[in-house]
Amino acid sequence: MDEEEVLGTARIPGNVGTIILLKRGDEFILRVHDTELMTSAAHLSEDSLSHLVCGRLKHLEAPTLLIGGLGMGFTLAAALASTGPQAKVVVAELIGAVVEWNRGPLGHLAGFPLKDPRVSLRAGDVAMVLQTELEEYDGILLDVDNGPEGLTRDSNDWLYSNEGLAAAYSALRPGGILAVWSSHRERSFAMRLAKIGFAAEEVRVPGDPTNPDERHSIWVAKKP
Ligand SMILES: C[S@@+](CC[C@H](N)C(=O)[O-])C[C@H]1O[C@@H](n2cnc3c(N)ncnc32)[C@H](O)[C@@H]1O
């Protein structure tokens, strides 16, 4: 096993701990609270998050998407590749250092997607965007934790609460799609989405090209 090299560390806003950027051989890792938040070794399901949403919005020439958060930029790059020149993609990222790392040592992984002129960056909590914007987005793609509960920080729990999901519903245009990434299944989450008014399904997608048994979940929820 290759040794881990620490490339950077940063405080998570809210003073709730540290995010660490590590390199192990060719692999890059974002780690929070001793848990892997993202690895460059496997991003099939992060790509699928975009493919599932953009596939359902194909009829729109100029969709507006919100992605939270940036991570290593794979979901963003897949969204840019799946939409046309008139698309707009807003990326909300909580941790300033993650943005810096994407402009530096992580940038090559997903082809420096932040440089694409269709992208605009919101530095801060995606919850703030959801709370302040009304019928602004055709797609909202959430991959800020490892499932529908706060991992990066406990206050992210709000995003998956009835209140947070209702805010996402309000931020979507009619016919818009909310998609939420998870490393694991959680049967009650589709019911929670339905309670808000979404038509929701859980889609199981491949997670790791070297392990066909590894599957992740993406909830795809449509606002009528
Ligand atoms: C699992 S990574 C995202 C991986 C990404 N889908 C990719 O393709 O690389 C989670 C990201 O969400 C960010 N994040 C966590 N909580 C957030 C919040 N409340 N608002 C915005 N970004 C957040 C983290 O800093 C991290 O960059």
The ligand as an ORCA input file, in Angstrom:
! r2SCAN-3c Opt
* xyz 0 1
  C     -18.494     14.048     -1.717
  S     -17.824     15.604     -2.144
  C     -18.580     15.910     -3.714
  C     -17.999     15.051     -4.802
  C     -18.388     15.538     -6.174
  N     -19.717     15.071     -6.518
  C     -17.396     15.102     -7.211
  O     -17.835     14.680     -8.289
  O     -16.196     15.168     -6.982
  C     -18.741     16.711     -1.101
  C     -18.410     18.172     -1.310
  O     -19.462     18.942     -0.750
  C     -18.910     20.030     -0.011
  N     -19.928     20.440      0.991
  C     -20.237     19.832      2.164
  N     -21.263     20.460      2.770
  C     -21.648     21.463      1.950
  C     -22.663     22.454      2.016
  N     -23.517     22.511      3.040
  N     -22.762     23.346      0.992
  C     -21.900     23.283     -0.067
  N     -20.911     22.367     -0.185
  C     -20.784     21.459      0.809
  C     -17.638     19.457      0.555
  O     -16.740     20.455      0.947
  C     -17.125     18.643     -0.639
  O     -16.399     19.438     -1.515
*
